[in-house]
Amino acid sequence: MGIAAEFKEFAMKGNVVDMAVGVIIGAAFGKIVGSLVENVIMPPIGMALAGVNVADWATKIGVAADGKAVMLKYGAFLQTVIDFVIVAFIIFIALKGINRLKKPAPNAPPPPPPAQEVLLGQIRDLLAKR
């Protein structure tokens, strides 16, 4: 089997196509949640912190050879951590809902056997005692 045929077989497997769709949807979902954090969640947090934009928090740690300040941008890191926590929480809630929909209904106790089977079992037991 040639390399082209092997690649075609690999690329057309259901798992690979499903994974590709998942990655594309995940990227779009990430943009949505990123916008949610940046435009909806962080502004009230900034207002609560006296109008401070968390992403702008930084500390000067030195001066580069070209004279520009070298900044440790811990606010941008904190913003990314907050984005991650929110994305992880939303995915957790979504998966919890999906799993709830997938679960089968609780199993009811099995119905009692038909009367004929009960009688046949009693006859078998009586014959076994003889």
SVG drawing of the C-alpha trace seen along z (x, -y; Angstrom):
<svg xmlns="http://www.w3.org/2000/svg" viewBox="-50 -54 72 93">
<polyline fill="none" stroke="black" stroke-width="0.4" points="0.0,0.0 1.4,-3.3 1.9,-6.3 -0.9,-8.2 -3.4,-5.3 -2.3,-4.9 -2.7,-8.7 -6.2,-8.6 -7.2,-5.7 -5.9,-7.5 -7.5,-10.8 -10.9,-9.4 -11.2,-7.4 -14.2,-8.6 -12.1,-9.5 -9.9,-11.9 -12.8,-13.7 -14.6,-13.9 -11.5,-15.3 -11.1,-17.9 -14.7,-19.0 -14.1,-19.2 -11.0,-21.3 -12.7,-23.8 -15.7,-24.1 -13.4,-24.3 -11.5,-27.2 -14.7,-29.1 -16.0,-28.4 -12.7,-29.7 -13.2,-33.0 -16.7,-33.3 -15.6,-32.7 -12.6,-35.0 -14.9,-37.7 -17.2,-37.0 -14.3,-37.3 -12.8,-40.4 -15.9,-42.3 -18.5,-41.2 -16.7,-39.8 -13.5,-41.8 -15.0,-45.4 -17.1,-45.0 -14.1,-43.5 -12.0,-46.5 -14.7,-48.8 -14.7,-47.0 -10.9,-47.5 -11.3,-51.3 -11.2,-51.4 -8.1,-49.3 -7.6,-47.1 -6.1,-43.8 -4.4,-43.1 -2.4,-46.3 -0.8,-45.3 3.0,-45.1 6.3,-45.7 9.4,-47.1 12.3,-44.7 15.0,-46.4 16.1,-48.2 16.9,-46.5 20.0,-47.3 17.9,-49.5 16.7,-51.6 13.2,-50.3 11.8,-49.1 11.6,-45.4 8.2,-44.7 6.9,-41.7 3.3,-41.7 1.7,-39.6 -1.7,-41.2 -1.9,-39.7 -1.0,-36.3 -3.7,-36.8 -6.2,-37.6 -5.2,-34.4 -5.6,-32.4 -9.1,-33.9 -10.0,-33.1 -8.9,-29.5 -10.8,-29.1 -14.0,-30.4 -13.5,-28.3 -12.9,-25.2 -16.0,-25.9 -18.2,-26.5 -17.0,-23.3 -17.6,-21.4 -21.1,-22.7 -21.8,-21.9 -20.4,-18.3 -22.3,-17.8 -25.5,-18.7 -24.6,-16.5 -23.8,-13.6 -27.1,-14.0 -28.9,-13.8 -26.9,-10.6 -27.6,-8.7 -30.3,-6.1 -33.3,-6.3 -32.8,-4.5 -33.5,-0.8 -36.9,0.3 -36.9,3.6 -37.4,6.4 -41.1,7.5 -42.1,10.7 -41.8,13.9 -45.0,15.1 -47.2,17.4 -46.4,20.4 -42.7,20.1 -43.4,19.9 -45.5,23.0 -42.9,24.9 -40.2,23.9 -42.3,25.2 -42.9,28.5 -39.2,28.8 -38.4,28.2 -41.0,30.8 -39.5,33.4 -36.0,32.6 -37.0,33.4 -38.3,37.0"/>
</svg>
